[in-house]
Amino acid sequence: MVGYREMMRLVKAGEIDCIYIYRMRQISGKEQHLYRFFQQVMQHGVKVVTLEYSLRDRLHGYRLEMKIENYAARHKLSFPW
């Protein structure tokens, strides 16, 4: 298991293609930080899989689903789910 900074270094290096999350709060409880995380993983083509719930449903609860979808559309990126 790696820490967040090391994980993001590996994402940027292209060494990770999927991130499994047990709870969204493992990344952050702050909307802005979660949004930045999803921007970065989408830029590198990384998928995010949640283990307890639907990622899209959880992001909707954080009011991020539409922001992420709009960001992906503007930058022609795949969704992280």
Secondary structure, DSSP 8 states (H G I E B T S, - for coil): ---HHHHHHHHHTT--SEEEES-GGGT-S-HHHHHHHHHHHHHTT-EEEESSS-HHHHHHHTT-HHHHHHHHHHHT-----
